[in-house]
Amino acid sequence: MKIDTVNWKILSCLQQNARQSNTDIAKQVGITSPAVAERIRKLEDAGIIEGYHAKVSHFETGHQLKAIITLRAFMGRLKPFIEKVTFFDEVVNCYRITGNENIVMEVVLNNQKHLEQFIDQVITYGETRTHIVLSNVIENNPMVKRIDL
């Protein structure tokens, strides 16, 4: 599916606030509300829009720590880890990557003791490095059409 300028504008609106009405989006984009609805449906059908999610504050839910943990898996332990990681409630994002480490995880934890317990579970799969997140500089930055350089 071709993503034209109007579709990019619609995507931008939805990334800023997915709960705004088609009428509000139509006003910003310059087309009718039914046209917005049709374009959104086509973007969903094409798999460009993958879903809609609520943003939940880890801090307000009692998770005082956010950390980035990398894992360099021991020989033969990567595949078992990939199967196990889906069961860790602490993991909010997990990526398999290239380079010295195999895995990067974003985790939310109640406190330092919780972090220690989590690392104790993970180190059976490989060597870890932990980075405590102090603040978000950029979070969920909307994808926009970039001018080709």
VMD Tcl script that builds the backbone (N, CA, C; Angstrom):
set m [mol new atoms 447]
animate dup $m
set s [atomselect $m all]
$s set {name element resname resid chain x y z} {
  {N N MET 1 A 0.846 -1.187 0.000}
  {CA C MET 1 A 0.000 0.000 0.000}
  {C C MET 1 A 0.884 1.240 0.000}
  {N N LYS 2 A 0.524 2.198 -0.811}
  {CA C LYS 2 A 1.253 3.464 -0.876}
  {C C LYS 2 A 0.792 4.365 0.272}
  {N N ILE 3 A 1.772 4.903 0.973}
  {CA C ILE 3 A 1.449 5.841 2.055}
  {C C ILE 3 A 1.669 7.247 1.508}
  {N N ASP 4 A 0.568 7.883 1.119}
  {CA C ASP 4 A 0.681 9.234 0.577}
  {C C ASP 4 A 0.738 10.259 1.715}
  {N N THR 5 A 0.812 11.528 1.351}
  {CA C THR 5 A 0.935 12.603 2.338}
  {C C THR 5 A -0.242 12.629 3.305}
  {N N VAL 6 A -1.443 12.407 2.805}
  {CA C VAL 6 A -2.634 12.417 3.660}
  {C C VAL 6 A -2.562 11.260 4.663}
  {N N ASN 7 A -2.168 10.071 4.188}
  {CA C ASN 7 A -2.042 8.932 5.097}
  {C C ASN 7 A -0.996 9.209 6.179}
  {N N TRP 8 A 0.128 9.847 5.797}
  {CA C TRP 8 A 1.145 10.195 6.797}
  {C C TRP 8 A 0.580 11.156 7.839}
  {N N LYS 9 A -0.239 12.108 7.393}
  {CA C LYS 9 A -0.857 13.048 8.336}
  {C C LYS 9 A -1.811 12.314 9.284}
  {N N ILE 10 A -2.581 11.380 8.748}
  {CA C ILE 10 A -3.486 10.582 9.581}
  {C C ILE 10 A -2.680 9.761 10.589}
  {N N LEU 11 A -1.622 9.135 10.130}
  {CA C LEU 11 A -0.767 8.347 11.028}
  {C C LEU 11 A -0.170 9.223 12.126}
  {N N SER 12 A 0.232 10.412 11.770}
  {CA C SER 12 A 0.784 11.341 12.753}
  {C C SER 12 A -0.264 11.682 13.812}
  {N N CYS 13 A -1.485 11.972 13.373}
  {CA C CYS 13 A -2.572 12.283 14.311}
  {C C CYS 13 A -2.831 11.112 15.253}
  {N N LEU 14 A -2.899 9.910 14.711}
  {CA C LEU 14 A -3.192 8.737 15.532}
  {C C LEU 14 A -2.072 8.436 16.515}
  {N N GLN 15 A -0.824 8.677 16.112}
  {CA C GLN 15 A 0.296 8.424 17.013}
  {C C GLN 15 A 0.330 9.427 18.163}
  {N N GLN 16 A -0.173 10.622 17.908}
  {CA C GLN 16 A -0.236 11.624 18.977}
  {C C GLN 16 A -1.377 11.329 19.945}
  {N N ASN 17 A -2.509 10.855 19.401}
  {CA C ASN 17 A -3.670 10.541 20.234}
  {C C ASN 17 A -4.588 9.615 19.448}
  {N N ALA 18 A -4.494 8.335 19.719}
  {CA C ALA 18 A -5.274 7.346 18.971}
  {C C ALA 18 A -6.756 7.368 19.324}
  {N N ARG 19 A -7.120 8.099 20.361}
  {CA C ARG 19 A -8.525 8.151 20.772}
  {C C ARG 19 A -9.269 9.346 20.181}
  {N N GLN 20 A -8.593 10.191 19.427}
  {CA C GLN 20 A -9.314 11.328 18.850}
  {C C GLN 20 A -10.268 10.838 17.767}
  {N N SER 21 A -11.319 11.571 17.571}
  {CA C SER 21 A -12.360 11.159 16.631}
  {C C SER 21 A -11.900 11.360 15.192}
  {N N ASN 22 A -12.553 10.636 14.303}
  {CA C ASN 22 A -12.280 10.805 12.874}
  {C C ASN 22 A -12.602 12.227 12.428}
  {N N THR 23 A -13.590 12.848 13.058}
  {CA C THR 23 A -13.948 14.232 12.739}
  {C C THR 23 A -12.796 15.166 13.088}
  {N N ASP 24 A -12.186 14.973 14.249}
  {CA C ASP 24 A -11.042 15.805 14.639}
  {C C ASP 24 A -9.871 15.609 13.686}
  {N N ILE 25 A -9.622 14.348 13.320}
  {CA C ILE 25 A -8.528 14.065 12.379}
  {C C ILE 25 A -8.830 14.705 11.037}
  {N N ALA 26 A -10.078 14.602 10.588}
  {CA C ALA 26 A -10.473 15.172 9.293}
  {C C ALA 26 A -10.206 16.666 9.249}
  {N N LYS 27 A -10.489 17.363 10.338}
  {CA C LYS 27 A -10.234 18.808 10.402}
  {C C LYS 27 A -8.742 19.112 10.257}
  {N N GLN 28 A -7.899 18.283 10.875}
  {CA C GLN 28 A -6.455 18.512 10.822}
  {C C GLN 28 A -5.866 18.153 9.456}
  {N N VAL 29 A -6.463 17.154 8.814}
  {CA C VAL 29 A -5.904 16.618 7.571}
  {C C VAL 29 A -6.502 17.284 6.333}
  {N N GLY 30 A -7.736 17.760 6.447}
  {CA C GLY 30 A -8.361 18.443 5.320}
  {C C GLY 30 A -9.172 17.553 4.404}
  {N N ILE 31 A -9.681 16.434 4.927}
  {CA C ILE 31 A -10.594 15.581 4.163}
  {C C ILE 31 A -11.803 15.287 5.041}
  {N N THR 32 A -12.800 14.586 4.507}
  {CA C THR 32 A -14.019 14.311 5.276}
  {C C THR 32 A -13.788 13.203 6.304}
  {N N SER 33 A -14.657 13.170 7.294}
  {CA C SER 33 A -14.594 12.141 8.330}
  {C C SER 33 A -14.754 10.733 7.762}
  {N N PRO 34 A -15.722 10.498 6.840}
  {CA C PRO 34 A -15.827 9.156 6.246}
  {C C PRO 34 A -14.554 8.769 5.458}
  {N N ALA 35 A -13.926 9.741 4.825}
  {CA C ALA 35 A -12.683 9.452 4.092}
  {C C ALA 35 A -11.569 9.061 5.060}
  {N N VAL 36 A -11.520 9.723 6.222}
  {CA C VAL 36 A -10.538 9.370 7.253}
  {C C VAL 36 A -10.786 7.941 7.722}
  {N N ALA 37 A -12.040 7.606 8.017}
  {CA C ALA 37 A -12.392 6.262 8.487}
  {C C ALA 37 A -11.978 5.203 7.474}
  {N N GLU 38 A -12.228 5.477 6.207}
  {CA C GLU 38 A -11.869 4.525 5.140}
  {C C GLU 38 A -10.355 4.356 5.040}
  {N N ARG 39 A -9.633 5.450 5.115}
  {CA C ARG 39 A -8.165 5.373 5.047}
  {C C ARG 39 A -7.597 4.620 6.256}
  {N N ILE 40 A -8.146 4.877 7.443}
  {CA C ILE 40 A -7.688 4.164 8.639}
  {C C ILE 40 A -7.946 2.667 8.479}
  {N N ARG 41 A -9.118 2.312 7.984}
  {CA C ARG 41 A -9.434 0.895 7.768}
  {C C ARG 41 A -8.439 0.256 6.814}
  {N N LYS 42 A -8.107 0.956 5.726}
  {CA C LYS 42 A -7.149 0.421 4.749}
  {C C LYS 42 A -5.745 0.300 5.359}
  {N N LEU 43 A -5.357 1.285 6.186}
  {CA C LEU 43 A -4.056 1.221 6.864}
  {C C LEU 43 A -4.011 0.040 7.841}
  {N N GLU 44 A -5.131 -0.232 8.505}
  {CA C GLU 44 A -5.211 -1.387 9.405}
  {C C GLU 44 A -5.142 -2.687 8.612}
  {N N ASP 45 A -5.922 -2.767 7.528}
  {CA C ASP 45 A -5.949 -3.978 6.702}
  {C C ASP 45 A -4.578 -4.288 6.094}
  {N N ALA 46 A -3.827 -3.243 5.763}
  {CA C ALA 46 A -2.499 -3.430 5.172}
  {C C ALA 46 A -1.439 -3.762 6.225}
  {N N GLY 47 A -1.813 -3.703 7.500}
  {CA C GLY 47 A -0.859 -4.012 8.565}
  {C C GLY 47 A 0.052 -2.854 8.926}
  {N N ILE 48 A -0.221 -1.679 8.377}
  {CA C ILE 48 A 0.581 -0.495 8.705}
  {C C ILE 48 A 0.237 -0.027 10.120}
  {N N ILE 49 A -1.049 0.011 10.437}
  {CA C ILE 49 A -1.482 0.246 11.817}
  {C C ILE 49 A -1.647 -1.135 12.439}
  {N N GLU 50 A -0.819 -1.412 13.439}
  {CA C GLU 50 A -0.793 -2.740 14.050}
  {C C GLU 50 A -1.710 -2.862 15.261}
  {N N GLY 51 A -2.126 -1.735 15.841}
  {CA C GLY 51 A -2.992 -1.801 17.008}
  {C C GLY 51 A -3.025 -0.474 17.732}
  {N N TYR 52 A -3.776 -0.445 18.818}
  {CA C TYR 52 A -3.930 0.744 19.640}
  {C C TYR 52 A -3.695 0.315 21.087}
  {N N HIS 53 A -2.956 1.126 21.836}
  {CA C HIS 53 A -2.555 0.719 23.172}
  {C C HIS 53 A -2.713 1.863 24.175}
  {N N ALA 54 A -2.958 1.500 25.413}
  {CA C ALA 54 A -2.965 2.474 26.501}
  {C C ALA 54 A -1.541 2.605 27.026}
  {N N LYS 55 A -1.114 3.807 27.314}
  {CA C LYS 55 A 0.200 4.055 27.904}
  {C C LYS 55 A 0.010 4.083 29.417}
  {N N VAL 56 A 0.672 3.183 30.118}
  {CA C VAL 56 A 0.511 3.042 31.561}
  {C C VAL 56 A 1.794 3.500 32.250}
  {N N SER 57 A 1.668 4.292 33.273}
  {CA C SER 57 A 2.810 4.781 34.035}
  {C C SER 57 A 3.353 3.676 34.925}
  {N N HIS 58 A 4.588 3.249 34.672}
  {CA C HIS 58 A 5.175 2.221 35.533}
  {C C HIS 58 A 5.345 2.751 36.957}
  {N N PHE 59 A 5.677 4.017 37.087}
  {CA C PHE 59 A 5.893 4.610 38.410}
  {C C PHE 59 A 4.598 4.613 39.227}
  {N N GLU 60 A 3.502 5.028 38.610}
  {CA C GLU 60 A 2.215 5.112 39.317}
  {C C GLU 60 A 1.640 3.737 39.641}
  {N N THR 61 A 2.126 2.689 38.986}
  {CA C THR 61 A 1.668 1.329 39.290}
  {C C THR 61 A 2.571 0.643 40.310}
  {N N GLY 62 A 3.479 1.409 40.916}
  {CA C GLY 62 A 4.314 0.869 41.974}
  {C C GLY 62 A 5.670 0.352 41.539}
  {N N HIS 63 A 6.015 0.532 40.289}
  {CA C HIS 63 A 7.312 0.085 39.783}
  {C C HIS 63 A 8.280 1.266 39.835}
  {N N GLN 64 A 9.111 1.283 40.870}
  {CA C GLN 64 A 9.999 2.413 41.126}
  {C C GLN 64 A 11.225 2.442 40.220}
  {N N LEU 65 A 11.564 1.321 39.609}
  {CA C LEU 65 A 12.753 1.239 38.758}
  {C C LEU 65 A 12.395 0.831 37.345}
  {N N LYS 66 A 13.054 1.470 36.401}
  {CA C LYS 66 A 13.021 1.026 35.014}
  {C C LYS 66 A 14.480 0.801 34.645}
  {N N ALA 67 A 14.760 -0.304 33.964}
  {CA C ALA 67 A 16.143 -0.619 33.614}
  {C C ALA 67 A 16.214 -1.202 32.207}
  {N N ILE 68 A 17.381 -1.042 31.622}
  {CA C ILE 68 A 17.721 -1.706 30.364}
  {C C ILE 68 A 18.730 -2.779 30.744}
  {N N ILE 69 A 18.430 -4.008 30.403}
  {CA C ILE 69 A 19.325 -5.123 30.718}
  {C C ILE 69 A 19.704 -5.816 29.418}
  {N N THR 70 A 21.013 -5.968 29.210}
  {CA C THR 70 A 21.482 -6.716 28.047}
  {C C THR 70 A 21.919 -8.094 28.510}
  {N N LEU 71 A 21.791 -9.053 27.615}
  {CA C LEU 71 A 22.172 -10.431 27.911}
  {C C LEU 71 A 23.076 -10.943 26.798}
  {N N ARG 72 A 24.216 -11.474 27.208}
  {CA C ARG 72 A 25.095 -12.201 26.293}
  {C C ARG 72 A 24.936 -13.668 26.663}
  {N N ALA 73 A 24.177 -14.380 25.858}
  {CA C ALA 73 A 23.775 -15.740 26.199}
  {C C ALA 73 A 24.961 -16.705 26.177}
  {N N PHE 74 A 24.925 -17.648 27.133}
  {CA C PHE 74 A 25.891 -18.740 27.128}
  {C C PHE 74 A 25.592 -19.644 25.943}
  {N N MET 75 A 26.597 -20.385 25.506}
  {CA C MET 75 A 26.445 -21.318 24.383}
  {C C MET 75 A 25.255 -22.247 24.647}
  {N N GLY 76 A 24.344 -22.290 23.710}
  {CA C GLY 76 A 23.176 -23.167 23.813}
  {C C GLY 76 A 22.056 -22.654 24.700}
  {N N ARG 77 A 22.183 -21.431 25.250}
  {CA C ARG 77 A 21.169 -20.916 26.174}
  {C C ARG 77 A 20.295 -19.817 25.574}
  {N N LEU 78 A 20.597 -19.373 24.339}
  {CA C LEU 78 A 19.800 -18.300 23.731}
  {C C LEU 78 A 18.374 -18.756 23.443}
  {N N LYS 79 A 18.230 -19.879 22.792}
  {CA C LYS 79 A 16.890 -20.355 22.438}
  {C C LYS 79 A 16.037 -20.621 23.682}
  {N N PRO 80 A 16.568 -21.303 24.719}
  {CA C PRO 80 A 15.767 -21.459 25.943}
  {C C PRO 80 A 15.386 -20.115 26.578}
  {N N PHE 81 A 16.293 -19.131 26.510}
  {CA C PHE 81 A 15.959 -17.821 27.071}
  {C C PHE 81 A 14.816 -17.180 26.292}
  {N N ILE 82 A 14.884 -17.212 24.979}
  {CA C ILE 82 A 13.831 -16.608 24.149}
  {C C ILE 82 A 12.479 -17.238 24.454}
  {N N GLU 83 A 12.465 -18.531 24.741}
  {CA C GLU 83 A 11.213 -19.191 25.111}
  {C C GLU 83 A 10.750 -18.761 26.509}
  {N N LYS 84 A 11.688 -18.538 27.433}
  {CA C LYS 84 A 11.370 -18.203 28.822}
  {C C LYS 84 A 10.983 -16.735 29.021}
  {N N VAL 85 A 11.615 -15.823 28.265}
  {CA C VAL 85 A 11.446 -14.390 28.509}
  {C C VAL 85 A 9.990 -13.943 28.403}
  {N N THR 86 A 9.191 -14.616 27.624}
  {CA C THR 86 A 7.781 -14.230 27.481}
  {C C THR 86 A 7.001 -14.407 28.781}
  {N N PHE 87 A 7.549 -15.169 29.735}
  {CA C PHE 87 A 6.873 -15.408 31.008}
  {C C PHE 87 A 7.303 -14.441 32.108}
  {N N PHE 88 A 8.291 -13.595 31.843}
  {CA C PHE 88 A 8.736 -12.616 32.832}
  {C C PHE 88 A 7.838 -11.384 32.767}
  {N N ASP 89 A 7.044 -11.159 33.797}
  {CA C ASP 89 A 6.135 -10.007 33.835}
  {C C ASP 89 A 6.891 -8.683 33.843}
  {N N GLU 90 A 8.128 -8.696 34.310}
  {CA C GLU 90 A 8.915 -7.467 34.418}
  {C C GLU 90 A 9.314 -6.904 33.054}
  {N N VAL 91 A 9.373 -7.749 32.043}
  {CA C VAL 91 A 9.878 -7.344 30.727}
  {C C VAL 91 A 8.769 -6.679 29.924}
  {N N VAL 92 A 8.976 -5.399 29.585}
  {CA C VAL 92 A 7.992 -4.690 28.773}
  {C C VAL 92 A 8.386 -4.649 27.306}
  {N N ASN 93 A 9.675 -4.748 27.012}
  {CA C ASN 93 A 10.171 -4.852 25.639}
  {C C ASN 93 A 11.397 -5.743 25.646}
  {N N CYS 94 A 11.537 -6.544 24.608}
  {CA C CYS 94 A 12.702 -7.408 24.489}
  {C C CYS 94 A 13.061 -7.506 23.014}
  {N N TYR 95 A 14.349 -7.307 22.730}
  {CA C TYR 95 A 14.825 -7.321 21.349}
  {C C TYR 95 A 15.989 -8.295 21.215}
  {N N ARG 96 A 15.999 -9.076 20.160}
  {CA C ARG 96 A 17.172 -9.873 19.809}
  {C C ARG 96 A 18.006 -8.986 18.893}
  {N N ILE 97 A 19.282 -8.845 19.208}
  {CA C ILE 97 A 20.117 -7.872 18.510}
  {C C ILE 97 A 21.406 -8.511 17.988}
  {N N THR 98 A 22.109 -7.745 17.160}
  {CA C THR 98 A 23.437 -8.137 16.708}
  {C C THR 98 A 24.471 -7.525 17.638}
  {N N GLY 99 A 25.693 -7.987 17.537}
  {CA C GLY 99 A 26.767 -7.437 18.357}
  {C C GLY 99 A 27.190 -8.398 19.444}
  {N N ASN 100 A 27.892 -7.891 20.447}
  {CA C ASN 100 A 28.401 -8.735 21.532}
  {C C ASN 100 A 27.289 -9.337 22.377}
  {N N GLU 101 A 26.233 -8.576 22.621}
  {CA C GLU 101 A 25.097 -9.095 23.362}
  {C C GLU 101 A 24.075 -9.655 22.380}
  {N N ASN 102 A 23.231 -10.552 22.876}
  {CA C ASN 102 A 22.192 -11.156 22.043}
  {C C ASN 102 A 20.828 -10.534 22.266}
  {N N ILE 103 A 20.611 -10.026 23.488}
  {CA C ILE 103 A 19.283 -9.575 23.904}
  {C C ILE 103 A 19.388 -8.222 24.599}
  {N N VAL 104 A 18.401 -7.348 24.329}
  {CA C VAL 104 A 18.212 -6.121 25.090}
  {C C VAL 104 A 16.782 -6.150 25.615}
  {N N MET 105 A 16.642 -5.951 26.937}
  {CA C MET 105 A 15.327 -5.939 27.563}
  {C C MET 105 A 15.092 -4.604 28.260}
  {N N GLU 106 A 13.887 -4.118 28.163}
  {CA C GLU 106 A 13.439 -2.996 28.980}
  {C C GLU 106 A 12.553 -3.610 30.056}
  {N N VAL 107 A 12.893 -3.367 31.315}
  {CA C VAL 107 A 12.159 -3.988 32.410}
  {C C VAL 107 A 11.690 -2.927 33.399}
  {N N VAL 108 A 10.589 -3.202 34.078}
  {CA C VAL 108 A 10.118 -2.359 35.166}
  {C C VAL 108 A 10.064 -3.217 36.422}
  {N N LEU 109 A 10.530 -2.623 37.533}
  {CA C LEU 109 A 10.696 -3.376 38.769}
  {C C LEU 109 A 10.221 -2.564 39.951}
  {N N ASN 110 A 9.829 -3.264 41.017}
  {CA C ASN 110 A 9.315 -2.575 42.199}
  {C C ASN 110 A 10.404 -1.807 42.941}
  {N N ASN 111 A 11.587 -2.410 43.040}
  {CA C ASN 111 A 12.660 -1.817 43.832}
  {C C ASN 111 A 13.967 -2.556 43.534}
  {N N GLN 112 A 15.035 -2.220 44.276}
  {CA C GLN 112 A 16.341 -2.832 44.041}
  {C C GLN 112 A 16.324 -4.331 44.339}
  {N N LYS 113 A 15.627 -4.739 45.382}
  {CA C LYS 113 A 15.541 -6.160 45.716}
  {C C LYS 113 A 14.881 -6.927 44.581}
  {N N HIS 114 A 13.837 -6.363 43.999}
  {CA C HIS 114 A 13.159 -6.981 42.865}
  {C C HIS 114 A 14.135 -7.104 41.682}
  {N N LEU 115 A 14.945 -6.067 41.460}
  {CA C LEU 115 A 15.964 -6.105 40.409}
  {C C LEU 115 A 16.938 -7.248 40.657}
  {N N GLU 116 A 17.393 -7.377 41.871}
  {CA C GLU 116 A 18.334 -8.453 42.214}
  {C C GLU 116 A 17.716 -9.826 41.947}
  {N N GLN 117 A 16.470 -10.011 42.339}
  {CA C GLN 117 A 15.774 -11.288 42.117}
  {C C GLN 117 A 15.603 -11.572 40.620}
  {N N PHE 118 A 15.293 -10.533 39.872}
  {CA C PHE 118 A 15.133 -10.706 38.425}
  {C C PHE 118 A 16.461 -11.102 37.775}
  {N N ILE 119 A 17.523 -10.402 38.130}
  {CA C ILE 119 A 18.841 -10.720 37.563}
  {C C ILE 119 A 19.255 -12.140 37.936}
  {N N ASP 120 A 18.951 -12.571 39.161}
  {CA C ASP 120 A 19.271 -13.937 39.577}
  {C C ASP 120 A 18.607 -14.979 38.673}
  {N N GLN 121 A 17.422 -14.665 38.165}
  {CA C GLN 121 A 16.740 -15.579 37.235}
  {C C GLN 121 A 17.389 -15.561 35.856}
  {N N VAL 122 A 17.789 -14.368 35.425}
  {CA C VAL 122 A 18.299 -14.196 34.062}
  {C C VAL 122 A 19.738 -14.700 33.907}
  {N N ILE 123 A 20.555 -14.579 34.951}
  {CA C ILE 123 A 21.979 -14.924 34.801}
  {C C ILE 123 A 22.218 -16.410 34.556}
  {N N THR 124 A 21.208 -17.232 34.736}
  {CA C THR 124 A 21.379 -18.650 34.391}
  {C C THR 124 A 21.447 -18.846 32.876}
  {N N TYR 125 A 21.062 -17.822 32.119}
  {CA C TYR 125 A 21.076 -17.901 30.658}
  {C C TYR 125 A 22.286 -17.216 30.035}
  {N N GLY 126 A 22.955 -16.342 30.786}
  {CA C GLY 126 A 24.110 -15.654 30.228}
  {C C GLY 126 A 24.576 -14.510 31.097}
  {N N GLU 127 A 25.536 -13.771 30.571}
  {CA C GLU 127 A 26.112 -12.624 31.256}
  {C C GLU 127 A 25.225 -11.405 31.019}
  {N N THR 128 A 24.933 -10.676 32.094}
  {CA C THR 128 A 24.046 -9.515 31.976}
  {C C THR 128 A 24.788 -8.219 32.269}
  {N N ARG 129 A 24.247 -7.147 31.741}
  {CA C ARG 129 A 24.645 -5.782 32.094}
  {C C ARG 129 A 23.357 -5.015 32.347}
  {N N THR 130 A 23.353 -4.258 33.426}
  {CA C THR 130 A 22.150 -3.535 33.821}
  {C C THR 130 A 22.407 -2.042 33.794}
  {N N HIS 131 A 21.473 -1.316 33.225}
  {CA C HIS 131 A 21.528 0.140 33.154}
  {C C HIS 131 A 20.216 0.667 33.717}
  {N N ILE 132 A 20.290 1.430 34.802}
  {CA C ILE 132 A 19.089 2.010 35.408}
  {C C ILE 132 A 18.691 3.243 34.595}
  {N N VAL 133 A 17.424 3.320 34.225}
  {CA C VAL 133 A 16.909 4.467 33.481}
  {C C VAL 133 A 16.630 5.588 34.477}
  {N N LEU 134 A 17.221 6.749 34.245}
  {CA C LEU 134 A 16.997 7.910 35.104}
  {C C LEU 134 A 15.800 8.730 34.629}
  {N N SER 135 A 15.696 8.905 33.312}
  {CA C SER 135 A 14.575 9.656 32.747}
  {C C SER 135 A 14.441 9.323 31.276}
  {N N ASN 136 A 13.294 9.684 30.711}
  {CA C ASN 136 A 13.046 9.489 29.281}
  {C C ASN 136 A 13.392 10.771 28.543}
  {N N VAL 137 A 14.274 10.671 27.587}
  {CA C VAL 137 A 14.596 11.816 26.745}
  {C C VAL 137 A 13.624 11.849 25.571}
  {N N ILE 138 A 13.424 10.702 24.943}
  {CA C ILE 138 A 12.429 10.534 23.878}
  {C C ILE 138 A 11.718 9.220 24.147}
  {N N GLU 139 A 10.393 9.250 24.102}
  {CA C GLU 139 A 9.625 8.033 24.308}
  {C C GLU 139 A 8.479 7.999 23.314}
  {N N ASN 140 A 8.340 6.868 22.637}
  {CA C ASN 140 A 7.263 6.677 21.664}
  {C C ASN 140 A 7.186 7.831 20.673}
  {N N ASN 141 A 8.331 8.217 20.167}
  {CA C ASN 141 A 8.399 9.295 19.176}
  {C C ASN 141 A 7.627 8.859 17.938}
  {N N PRO 142 A 6.669 9.652 17.465}
  {CA C PRO 142 A 5.889 9.259 16.298}
  {C C PRO 142 A 6.746 9.071 15.051}
  {N N MET 143 A 6.417 8.067 14.263}
  {CA C MET 143 A 7.044 7.905 12.957}
  {C C MET 143 A 6.422 8.908 12.017}
  {N N VAL 144 A 7.250 9.638 11.317}
  {CA C VAL 144 A 6.756 10.585 10.310}
  {C C VAL 144 A 7.540 10.363 9.041}
  {N N LYS 145 A 6.967 10.797 7.949}
  {CA C LYS 145 A 7.685 10.682 6.676}
  {C C LYS 145 A 8.876 11.606 6.720}
  {N N ARG 146 A 10.045 11.071 6.483}
  {CA C ARG 146 A 11.272 11.847 6.466}
  {C C ARG 146 A 11.628 12.154 5.017}
  {N N ILE 147 A 12.152 13.305 4.799}
  {CA C ILE 147 A 12.610 13.678 3.458}
  {C C ILE 147 A 13.898 12.906 3.198}
  {N N ASP 148 A 13.943 12.210 2.057}
  {CA C ASP 148 A 15.143 11.454 1.700}
  {C C ASP 148 A 16.316 12.399 1.495}
  {N N LEU 149 A 17.449 12.035 2.078}
  {CA C LEU 149 A 18.662 12.860 1.946}
  {C C LEU 149 A 19.472 12.423 0.758}
}
mol reanalyze $m
mol bondsrecalc $m
mol representation Tube
mol addrep $m
